[in-house]
Amino acid sequence: MSARYGVIGWPVAHSRSPLIHNYWLQKAGIDAVYEPVAVPPEVDFRAKLEELREQGFAGVNVTIPHKEAAYAAVDTQDAAAAHLGAVNTILLTGDTISGHNTDGRGFIDSLSAAPNWEAGPALVLGAGGAARAIVGALLNAGVSDIRISNRTRARAEAVAAMVGTADRVTVFDWSARTEAGERATLLVNTTSLGMNGAPPLDMSIDTLATTATVTDIVYVPLETDLLARAKIRGLTPVNGLGMLVHQAAHAFDLWFGRRPAFDAVLRERLHRDLGEA
Ligand code: ATR
């Protein structure tokens, strides 16, 4: 039987992870399949992992709403997972069940699409799990001036407190987000504003550095209003597909010992799947 891999989420049918991993598995000639695994929120996550292991699963990704439950359920956590209290990749093959978090590294890798990005001031909008992973990764990447702005200020403060480097992270009121962007070389939108069905992000990007990179972790649509405005202003727009694919590449590496590429064929398939070919 082929080795089984998958993504645990609720809902999970919309996940693009099967498309990405099955493309890489096929390309590498690895006899394995990657499937969506729908698991409702109230389930005993440890028991579920053991059940999947018995069913032949060698590794899983974890997405909303299970990343924190996964963190609590595994035997060991890597540094990034321990830092975030969240796990997105699990190995089920060893004596112990190990948990990892590749979201932050995936984000940093996605910036390779913006070759002029430099580790200057960065403004992160939002304060959910993605914002935490990104702030942690930016700190790791040597960014010394990180600003966080979120509609609910207390959540932004919780992110700043969690990363524990008060001198490098500043919280701004949501109403001060434009000022918070002053001279920033990176703007990251992790809020749901700009997603299909949500209003666009209402923020001037005129205060950003003229060389700034503007990223949106949303990929439905691929080009949000924010990214379109960034392009018009001559800034470097980076959509959310890069983070999705690169966090997957790090997961693949943990399972198979090699890091696959975000190549043109995969890009084309994802664009087609998203209806934006
Ligand atoms: P999560 O809990 O994973 O962060 P979410 O509820 O979809 O998911 O919200 C994502 C982010 O978008 C949050 O930072 C949220 O701000 P709050 O912490 O204040 O809820 C932000 N967000 C959602 N709708 C918004 C809006 N209309 N204006 C400003 N921020 C918004």
Residues whose N, C-alpha, C, O or C-beta is under 5 A from the ligand:
A	BS01	ATR	G126 A127 G128 G129 N150 R151 T152 R155 T190 T191 S192
